[in-house]
Amino acid sequence: MTAAPATPVLPTTRPPGCPFDPPGSYATLRETAPTSKVRCPAGMDAWLVTRYADVRAVLADRTMSSRGASSVHVNPNADPDEEVSPGSIIQLDGAAHARLRKKVIAEFTVRRVEALRGYVQGLVESHLDAMLAKPGRADLVQDFALPIPSLVICELLGVPYADRSQFQQQSTTLVSTDATRAEREQAYDALSGYLAELFTEKQRNPQDDLFSRLISSGAGDPLTMEELVVLGLSLLVAGHETTANMIALSTLVLLEHPGQRDVVLSEPERAVEELLRYLSVVQFGVLRYATADAQVGSRAVRAGEWLVAALNSANRDESVFPGADKLDFDRESPRTHVAFGFGAHQCVGQQLARVELQEALTGLFRRVPDLRLAVPREELGYKHNTLVYGVRELPVAWG
């Protein structure tokens, strides 16, 4: 008897020499098997959803639970069935999720974020001053891309920036797909303990920041300390990891497309949306769990099955974005991308990320028009083993 074919593994490998492109098999899957079974590194089978329309439908479907911690499917040391912690805005569904989101969404409205634009501009200018004071060479990641969103999120949340080395190290472990279960638990416990101490201090001495307001605005529906810590951890980690990687990776793209820099300077909003679509740094998709039978495209999905919504595949869907593999700042309606997800769990901090990207990229190429790579591109290292894709270092030169 012929053995049944093995379930294909989840595509995670990018095409050789194409650091900005998702796995090459996605294009074929969109055409031939847009929703297909794959075996995930975490050990379970899941439906891989690759077409734009199907990805949006899955993320908008309230019967698709986010209990699997977004991207836990790519960590071989993780348990997708682990109990959801109170306060986990990423994993909770329905009323429990809406309660948490309501408590933080006012901090990230367009109006509130626009009020921070001047602060972001000041950070960009001061970091460019410091970088340009060096003798013609710097690592753009450490000198520019990482500190700016870290400072912004610390200012917004009320976290001392002096503690950044501690939370950045732990954050790196939490988004790594190579970290062991013990390493992840140690990083989680350390960061949780740090935040618990911070919240206890803010209870005694509240300041003008989001964390203090979360503590003081709980009349009738206060958050427990456990909820505060888990929610705070999610905001702190997500608040700098994605944007820092987007700033550095976008800079690398623009170094390879020098003719596009004028568009960044003249139409930063349009340019940033196209960069978000093109790069899609949440590289392994987001995990969902079907709580009821559903139809995804032509596939019948049963209650109890897992699904992976491939954001980077959806953002390269030619039926929605013609010439999708090309960076095109003249593209119509680039903001329809799903780089920030879609539906009830769409990224709460997306407006802040947009402002940081706009200001960082326009400031950089206005002040340093002759910016260039200081090493051959082939020598750069990329974050293939983290949930958020990026470049590990970006040596640049000028003058």
N, C-alpha and C positions, 0 to 999 in steps of 0.2 A: 504494500500500500504506500502511495506517495505521501510524504509528510506535508502537512499544511505549511504554506510559506510563512516565515517568521514575520512578525509585525515590524515594519520599518522603524528605525529610531528617529527621534525628533531631530530635524535638521538644526545644527548649531554652528557649522563650519562655514565661514565666509569664503568667497572665491579667491584663489591665490592672486595677489597683486591688486586686489580691489577692496581696500579697507573700508570704503563707504557703503558697500553693497551688502544686502542680506544674503543668506544662503541661496545659491543658484537654483536649487530645486523648487523654490517657492513659485517661480514663474511657470514651471511645468505643472505643478500642483494646481495652480489657479485655473489652468486650462483643462486639465484632465481629471483631477480628483480634488476639488476645492475644499471638501471636508473629508478627511481621511484619518484612519486610525494610526497612531504612532506609539512607540514605547518611550516613556520619559525617563530621564536619569534617576528620578526619585523612585522608579520601580513600577509605576502604574501605567496602564494604557489610557490614552486620551484621544479625543477627536481634535485634529489640528485644523483650524478654520483659517483659510488663507485669503478669501475674497473680501473686498472692502464691504460690500453690502451685507455679507453674512457676519463679518466681524462686528459691524455696528449693531446688527440685530441681536447677536449674542450678548453684547455689552449692555444693550437697552432692555433686555428681557429680565424682569424682576424674579423669575423663577430660576435664574442662573445665579447661584450663590457665589460670593467671592471669598468664602471661608478658607480657601487654600493659600492665603497669604501672597496673592498676586503671582509670584514667580517661583514658588517653592518646588515646582515640578522639575526644575533643572538642578536641584541640589540633591545628590545621591545620599546625603546624610540626613535629609529632612523627612518628616512624617506629615503628609498632606492631611491626615485625619486628626492631627493634634487639636486639642480643645482650643477654641478661640478665646483670647484674653479679653476681659472687659476693657473698653477704651480703645480697642483696635479699629480705628476708622477705616483701615484697608480691608479688614476681613468681615466686619459685621454687616448685616443686611437689614433691610426693612426699617422698622421704627427705631431700632437700636442704632443703626447707622445714621438715620436722619437726625436723631437727637444730637449726636456728636457733631455732625456736619453743620447743623444750625448754630452750634456754639462757636465755631471758628470761621464760618463763611464770611461774616461781616468784616473780618480783618483782611480779606483778600479781594474785596470788590474793586472794580476798575477805579472808582474815585479814591479809595483808601490807598491803593497801590500807586496811583499817579501822584499822590502827595509824597511818596517816597522817592520819586524820580530824581529830584534834586540831590537827595542824599546819595543815591547810587552814582549820579554823575560825579559828585565830589570824590567818592571812593575810586572811580575809574581814573580820574585825573591824578589823584595822589599816588596811586600805584603805577601809573605811567611815568610820573615824575621820578619815582624811585627806580623803576626799571631802566629808564633812559639815562640815569646817572651812572649806570654800570658801563664798563668799557666795551660797548658794542655787541654784547651777547647776553642772553638770559634764557631760563627755562620758563616758557610762558605759562605752564601749568602751575608751578609753585609761586611764581612772581605775580601772576595776574588772574588766571582763570579760577583757581581754587580760593584764594583769599576773598575775592569780591562777594560771591554768593554766601560764603561763610560769615563774613561780617554783616551782611544784610539780614540773614536769618537769625543771627545772634541778637542784633539790634531789635528785630521785630518780636522775637520770642522772649527776650530778656535773659539770654544766656551770656555769661562773661566770655568775651572773645579770648581772654587769656587761657581759657580751658580748651581751646580748639584742638590742640594736639591730642588731647585725651579722646574727645568725641569723634574726631576724624579717624583715628586709628580703629576705634571700635566700629564705626560706621563702615569702614573698609572691610572688616571681617564679616559684618552682617550682610553685605551685598556680594560677597565672594561665593562662587559656586564650588570652590576648592576647600573651603573651611570645613573642618570636622564638626560633628555635632557638639563635641565638648568645647571647641573653640567658639562656636556661635553662642552657646549657652553662657560661656564666660564673658564674652563681649556684651551680650544682652544684660546679664546680671550687673556688670560693672556700670554700664550706661544707665540702667534703671536705678541703681543705687545712687549714682551721681544726681539724677533728676529728682529723686525723692528728697535728697538733702536740699536741693535748690528750691523745690516747692515748699518744703517746710520753712525755709528762710523767707520765702515770699509771703507765706501766710502771716509771719510776724512783721514783715516789712515790705508791703506791696509797692511796686513801682509802676511806671507807665509803660507796660508791655503786655503782650498777649497772654503769657503765662499768668501774670498777676490778675488779669481780667478774667481768665478762666476760673480762678480761685474765688474771686470776689463777686462774680455775677451769677452764682448758682442758687439764688433765692428760689426756694420751692423745688428745685431740681439740681442739687449740687452734685458735682463729680466726686467720686471717692478718690483717695490717694492713688489706688491702683489704676483707676481710669485716667487720672491726670498723667501719671507716669507713662503709660502705654501710648496715650495720645501724643504726649510731648515727644516721645521717642520717634514716633512716625513722622511728625512734623520736622524734627531736627535733622533726621537722616535724609528724608526726601528733599528737604529744603535747600541742601547744598550739593548733593551728589549729582543729580541730573543736570542742573544748570552749569556746574563747574565743567562737567564733561562736554556739554553742548558748546560752551564758549571755546574750549581748546580745539574740539573737533571741527567746529565751524571755521575757526581761524585756519586750520590746516586745509580745509576745502577751498577757502578763499585764496590761500597762497598758491593753490594749484589752478585757480580760475581768476587770475589777476584782472581780467577784463570785467569781472562782475563786481569789483569793489565799489565802483561808482554808484551802482544801484544800492548797495548797502548804505552809502552815505546819503543818497538822495531819497530813498524810500525804505528806511530800515524796517518798518512794519511788514511790508510785503516780503522783503528779503528774509527776515527771520522766520516767517511762516513757511516759506519754501525750504529753508534749512531744516526746520523741525520735521517737515514731511520727508525730506530726502535722507536725513540721518537716522531718525527714529531710534534714539539711543536706548530705549527700553527694549533690549535686543532679543529676548526670548519669549515675548508675548506675555499675556496675563491669563491666569488660570481661573476657570469657572467650574462649578459643580451643578449638574442638573438636578433640581429638586422635583421636577415633574417632566413627563414626556414632552418632547418638543420636536419641531421640524427645523433643521438648519440647512437651507438650500434644498437639495434633493434627499438629504439624509434624515432618517428618523433617529433621534437621540433619546435614549431611555433615561428615566429617573435613576440617579445613582451613578451616572457616567460623568467623567471629567472631560472638559474641553479646554483647549489652548487657543485663545484669540491672538493670532500673529499680527501685531500692530505694524511691524515693518513690512510684511507682505501686503497688507491692506493699503499701505501708503505707496506701494509700487504697482498698484493695480491699474493696468493700462486703460481699462474701461472707464475709469474715473479721472486718471491723470495721464493723458496721452504723452508719450515719451517719458514715462515715469522714471526711467533709470538715468535721466539727464537732469542736472541742476538747471532750472529755468526760472529766473526771476520775473519773466513776463507771463508766467502761468496764470490762468484765470482761476479765481477762487481757491488759492492754496490753503486757506484757513479751514477748509473742509477736511483736513487731515485728521488722523486719530492718534497723533503722537502723544497727546495727553489722555488717551482713553476716550470713553464715550459713556453716556448714561449717568446713572446715579453716583458712580464712583469716579467720574471724570476728575482729574487732578484739581484739588482745591486751590493750589498755588500757581495755576497756569498764568494768571495775569502778572504776577510778580516775576515769573521766569521770563516772560516776554519783555518786560521793561529792562531786566538785567541784561538780557541778550542784546537788545537794541542799543543800550548805552555802552556796553562793553565793546561791541564790534565797531560801532561808529566812532567811539573815542579812540580805539586802537588804530584804525586805518586812517583817521584824520591826523593823528599825532605822529604816526610812524608809516608814512606812505611807501617807504622803501623796505618794509619788513620782508624778511625772507627766511627760509629754513637754513639753519646753520650746519645741518648734516644731510646726507642723502636720505631721501624718504625711506629707502629700503632698510635703514638702520633704526627706524622708529619702532617702538613696541606698543602693542594695542591690548586693551582689556577684554580679551576673548573669554575670560573666566569670571566675569562679574555681571551682575544683572543689568547694570548701566554701562553701555559701551563707551569707550573713549580711548585717548592716547595717554600712555603712562608718563611720558615726558615730551616736551615740544621745544627743543633747542632752536632759538631764533636769533637772527642777527639783523643789523641795520647799519646804515652809514657807509 
